[in-house]
Amino acid sequence: MDRLPLPVYSVASLRALERVAAVGLLGETLMARAAAGAFRVVRSEWPAAQRILVLCGPGNNGGDGVLLALLAKAAGLQVVVCAPGGLPVSGEASDAWARWEAVGGVLTPYSPALLDQTSLVIDALLGIGLARPIEGAIRAIVLDLNTHSTPVLSLDIPSGLDADTGEVLGVAVRATATVSFLGLKSGLFLGAAVDHVGRLWADGLQVPEALSSSFAPILRRIVSDDRDTLLPSRARSAHKGRHGRVLIIGGAAGMAGAALLAGLAALRAGAGRVVVATRPSHAVAMAMAQPELMVIGVDQLSDVLPALEAADVVAIGPGLGQSIWARTLLTACCESGKPLVVDADALNLLALNPIKRARWCLTPHPTEAARLLSISTEAVQADRLGAVRRLQERYGGVAVLKGAGTLIASGDAIPLVCDRGNPGMAVAGMGDVLTGLIAGIAPQQSYPGECLARAAAVGVWVHASAGDRAAAHGERGLLASDVIAQIPMCVNTTC
């Protein structure tokens, strides 16, 4: 079984790769390799499973399932095979069914009662070729699986999930685990995938990397290596001046907490000095809450100009509001030429007066992205990859579309996806933490703030990883400050 790879492909690319990879194979086929890989997952995930129900469709995904059933039967497991969609009439999947019959394998009519008699279900119903909503008997089976406690292993992709977009086509299996063959599909990370894929495994089917690398991915996963490259161990002679000066601007009346969270996150990210510019009424309390922060009260633009001039990176938006005060500060930041991280109310102000700029990173959640693109939130979520690309094209710089499976787009680079994080992070203040993280990481590069895309990628990964650490004992009740406490472990190589 392969380590989860970095590239993520479209279905069209993987079909093309499959055609090329199948040329010249003698004896063992890609289908046989897929079945063997899936059976290894069964043994690893459910070593005690003795009774397996294999649900097969009429296509190649069903063929994978039948060959897995053969392996399980040969290993002495009790195997029940159902073919609710009928049998293929020709091709490799048909040959797989012939092999099943040759060893005395039978087909059992599907009944919901079978779920009570099995320890594991194999979902080999539909695979990556599905293009329309599931109907009829297979729809009913999927609903049965989703309301039953028996664990499910989906082969290649959970049945009912669009393999390109992650859209649920009517209904989709909520798998306990999924094993993706040949390469990772974008539909495993986009749309509703996070609610259906479960634990993700990958099997490259022994296809040489030189062959698979000739096909361009549509996404790339962010991993700890990105952090290690950007944030290596520090020299013993290091001093705070080498680690960057960050300015956080925000905290309108009654919203000091957002700016404080961003400032704390920037400190925990390792920035050398962090200044928070906020309303004068908040300054004393904020400085007392976190004495490591430098806090300045800002009544008028001239109050913040020295700090703006001194900063390597500026983050604006957390608790900013949309007043004349807020607009004046945002305009000054945009005109300063400084690298910016733009979030929250600064994004809402930008949506009212759009501009394009190279040296900034926009970090909208779906509703803010919808305002920036003048579309609905539902439209953003239906095509998250398209939305983050349009954000970057329209506004320039780096676009970070937050949410389950956060996406990052930057110029012509392959968009990035983060597959860490958890539902406990869906609470107020988490976006402020991410803003501070990216701003705190950016100036620690060799050329402060020059590569916001790399800082954004590492910031997103650290944010999600810290959230997972904070949720180790439960997701419900997670606070943004809990995540901040975990950041030092995740910006260092211990995570």
N, C-alpha and C positions, 0 to 999 in steps of 0.2 A: 504494500500500500504506500502511495506517495505522500510525502509531506504536502500540505495544502499549498498549491502553487500561487504565484503572484498574478499571472495574466488571467483575465476574464474575457471570454469570447462571445461573439454573436453566434446564433444557431447556424447561419449561413457559412461562417468561417469553419465551424466544427464539422459541418457536413462535408465541406471541401477537404478538410484535413482527413476525415474518415475515408473518403474515396482514395486519396493518395496513399494513406497508411495501409489500406487493404491490398494494394497492388503487391503481388509477389509473395503474399502469405501462403504458406503451405501447411496443411494439417490443421493446426490450431488457428482459429479465427478470432477476430476482435470480439465477437459475441461470446466465444468461450472464455476469453480473457476477462470480459466484463463479469460473467457469471462467477468466475473464480475469485475476482476481486470482491464482489458483493458477498460471497460466502465467507471470505476472510473478515469482512466487517461483522457479519453475523456472529462468528466465533469470538471476535474481540468485544463486541458490545453486549452480547447475550450468550455467554459461554454455557449457561445452564439450560438454555432453550432446548426442549426435546420435541415439541410439537409445532410444526411450521405450516402456516396456511399461505400458499402462493397464489396470488390473484393475477392472472395473465390476460393481457389484451391480444388482439390479432396481429399486432405489428412486431417490429424487432424488439421493443421493450418487453413484450410478452415472451419472445424467444430467449432473452436474457434470463427471465424468470424461470422458464422451463429448464434451462441448463443449470441454474442454481438449484432447482428442485432435484435434478439428477445427482448433483454433488452432495446435497443434504441426505438424500436416500442412501447413497453409497457410504456415507458416514454413520449410518445407523439411526438417523433421526426419523421421526414419524412425519410424513409429508402429505399434505392434502393440496391438490392442484385444482383450481377452478378457472374456467375460461368463459366468463360472462359475455364477452364481446364476440365469441365465435373463434374459429381456428383459421389461420392463414392457408391459402390454397397453394402457394408456391414460395420459393425463396429460402433464405437461410433460416428464418423463423419456422417455416414448415419442416425443414430438416430437423430442427431441434425437437419439434413435437414427435416426429417419427422415432427419434432416439428414445424419447420418454415411453412411447408405446412399446418399443422393442425390449425394454427391461420390465415390462409388465405394469407400467404406470397407467393409472386410470384417471379419468376426469370426474370430478364430483360437482353436482349442481350446487351453486352458491345458495347458502341460507344464513341469515344472521346468527343462527344458533352455532354455526361453526366458530364464531368469534369467542364463544364461551369455552371452547374445547381446544384452544391453541395458545401457545405462549409467545408467538411472534407472527406478524403478518408481513408478507413481502408484497409491496405495491409495485407490480409490473404491468399496470393497466394501460397507460397511454403514452408516456415518454415525451420527447421534445417536439413531436410533430403536430401536437394539438393546435388547432387554429379556430375552433368554435366552441361555444359553451357545451359542457357535458350534459347529456340528456339520458332519459330512460333508465335501464337497469344499472348501468355503471354509476350514474348520479346517485341512485339509491344506495349503492354499495359504499360510495365515498361518504355519504351522510352517516351510514352505519359505523364506518371506521372512526369518524370524527366524534361520535358520541359513546364510543366504547373505550375501555381502559387498556386494551391490548396494545402493546407497542407496535409501531409500524416502521419498517425500513423501505423507503422509496428508492427505486432504481433510476438513476440519472436525474430525475426531477420529480417532485410530488405530482401525481396525476391531477390535472386540472389547472396547473400553474403554467402561464405562458413563459416559455423558456427564454424569451428575449426581454420581456418587460416586467415579469413577476406579477402580471395581472391575473386575478382569479377568474377563470372562464366558467362562470356559473357557480361551481363549487370546486374545492381543491382539497386534497388530502392534507391533514395536519400531521406530518410525519414526526416520529421521534428522532429519526436520523435519515440522512440522504447520502447516497454515494454517487458522485458525479463522474461519468466516464469520459476519457479522452482529454477533456479540459473543462474548466469551470464555465458555466453559462451565466450571462448577465442576469437572467431571470431568477437566479439564486440569491441575488443581492438587492434587486430593485422591487418597487411596488410593495405587494403584500408578502413577499417572500419570507420576511423575518418571522411571520406567524405560521409558516408552513414547512420550512426546511428542516428544522431541528438541528441536531449536531451534524456538521457537514464533513464528509470524507471525500477524497479524490483518488481516482485511479487513472493514470495516464495510459493504461493498456500497453505498456512497454514500447510506446512509440518514441523514437529517438528525439531528444530535445532539439536537435538541429533541424528536424522536419517540422515540429510544431512551432518553432520560433520563426518560421518563414511566413506564418499567418499572423496578421496584425490583431492584437487584442483590442477590445472596446473599452476596457477598464483595467486598472491595476490595483490590487489590494495594498493597503498600507500595513507595514509590519515593523517589528522592533528594530530591524536593521536600519530603517530610515532614521529612527531616533539615534541609534549608535553612530551613524555617519555624521549627523548634524550636531550632536551633543557628545563629543568624545570626552574622556576623562580630562580633567583640568590639570594644567601644570602647577606644580607646587609653588611657583613664583607668581601665581595669578593674583590679581587685585580687582576691586569692584569696577574700576574704570574699563576693564576689558570685557565686562559682562553686560554692558549696555545701560542706557538711561531711557526709561520708559515714562511717558506721560499718559495718564488716564484722565479723560475729561467726561464728566457726567455728574449725576446727583442733583437734579432739580429739587425744589422744595418737596419734602416728604419722600424722596426716592434716593436717599443717601446709601442705602444698603447695596444697591446694584453697583455703584462705583466702588464701594468698599470691597465687595466680592472680587471685582475685576482686579483691583489693586493687590489684594492678597494672593490671587492666582498668579499674577506677574512676579511677585516676590518668590513664591514657592516654585515657580518655573526656573528661578536662578538668575533673574535680572539683577544687575549690580545696584541700581538705584531706581526706585519707583516713586513718582510724584503723582498725587491725585489733585486735580483742579475741580473744585466743586463750589456750591453756594456757600457764602461765608457762614451762614447759620449752621452748617454741618461740620465745618472745619475742625473745631476743637474736639467735638465728640468723636470724630473719625480718627484723629491723631491719638486720642486716648485709647480707642478701641484697638489700634494696631500701631504701636510707637515706631516700628520699623518703616512705616510709610511717611513720606514727606507730604504734607497736606497744605494746599493754599486755597484761600477763599477768593472767589472771582465774582466781582460785581460788574465789571466792565472789561472789555477786551484787553486793555493795557495791562490788567492784572495778570494775565496768563502769558503774555508775549515772551517774557524772559525764559519761562519754563518751556515754551514751545520751541524757542530758538535752540535751547540746550538739549532737547530730546533727540534720541536716535530713532525712536519709533513712537507714534502716538496712537492711542486707542480712544475712540469717541463714540458715545452712544448709550452706555449703561445708565439708565435713569435720567437721561438728558432732558426729556420733555421736548415739546415742539414750540416753545415760546420764541420771542425775538432774541432773548439771551442765547437759546440753543442754536438758532439759525446763524447768529453772528459768530459763534464759536466754530460751527461746522464750516462756514465759509472761510474763516481764517485758517483752519486746518487744511482745507483743500487748496488754498492759495500758497501754503507754506512750502510746498515741494517735499515735505517729509513723508516717509512711508507711513501709511495709515491702516488701522484695523477699524472697520466701520460696522456698527451693530445697532440693534434696537431702534430707538427714536431717530438716530442719525440716518438709518435706512429709510424710515418713514418720511423724513424730510427730503431725502434724496429722490424718493419716488415722486414727490411733488415737483421737483426741479432737477430732472436727470442730467448728469454730466458723465463724460467718459474720462478715465484717468488710469495711468499705467501703474503707479506706485501705491496701490491700496489693495486691501483684502476685505471683501464684503461677506458678512456671515449671517445671512437671513435664515429664519425658520420658514416653513412653507407659506404661512400667511403673509409674511413680509416679502417673500419672493413673489407672491401673487401680485402684491401692490407694485413692486418694481417692474413687473412684466405686464401689468394691466390685464391680468387674466384671473381666473378663480383659483382658490386654494385646491379645489378638486382637480383642476387641470394640471397644476404643478405636481400633485401626487400621482396622477395617472401617467405622467412622463417625466420623472425626476431627472433622468439623464438629459433629456432634451431641455428641461428647464434650466439646469445649471449651465449648460452650454450657452443658452440664450442670454442668461445673466452676464456671463463673461464677455460675450460678443457685444452686448449693449453697453456695458459699463466699464469694460477693460479690467486690467489687473487680474486678481484672483477671486473666484466666486466659490464660497463654501455653502452648500445647501444642507442645512442641519436636518436631523431627524434620524429614524432608524435606517442605517445604511447611509451615513453622511457622505456626500459627494463633493469633490473638489475639482474645479476646472481652471486651467491656466493656459491661455494662448493655444498653441498647437500641440501641447503635450497631451498624452493619454490621460483622460480623467481618472481620478483616484477614488477608491471607495474604502470606507472603514467598516469592518464587520465585527467590531467590538461594541460594548455598551449594553444597556439593559433598560427595561421600562421604568425602573425606579428613578431614572434620570429625567423623566418627564415632569419636572416640577420647576417652579419659579427660581430664577437665579442661576440655573445651569448654563444658560447662554452667556451670562456675564462672566462666569468662570472661564469659558472657552475664549472669550474675547481677551481676557487678561493673560491667558496661557499663550496665545499666539503672539500677543504683543511682547510678552516676557521672553519668549524663545527667539523671536526674530533678531534682536540685536546681539545675540550670543554667537552668531555666525562670524566667519572671518571678515565679511564685509557687511556690517550691521544693516539689517532691513532690506538688503538688495535682493534677496530671494524670498519673497513672502510666500511663494508657493510651497517651498520646503518647510518653512516655519508653520504654515497652515496645516500641512500634512502631519507633521510631528505633533502639533498642538491638538489636532483632532484625535490622533491615536492616543496621546497621553491622557486627554480628557476622558475618552471612553474606557481606557484601561484603569484609570483611577476610579471611575464610576463602578467598574466591575469589582475592584478590590473593596470599595466601600460597601457594596451590596453583598459581600460574602455571607452575611448572616441574615439577609432578607432585603428585598427591593422596596417594599412598602415602607414609607416613612423616611426614605433617603433624603438628605438635605444637601444643598450646594456646598455648604461648609464641610460636610463629610467628605466630599470629593476633593476639596482643597487639601484636606489633611493627608490624602493619599498621593498627592502630586509628587513629592520628593522621591518616593519609591519608584515612580514611573518615568521621571526624567533622568534617572540614573539606571545603570545596567542591571539592577536587581530585579526588574520587572520583566 
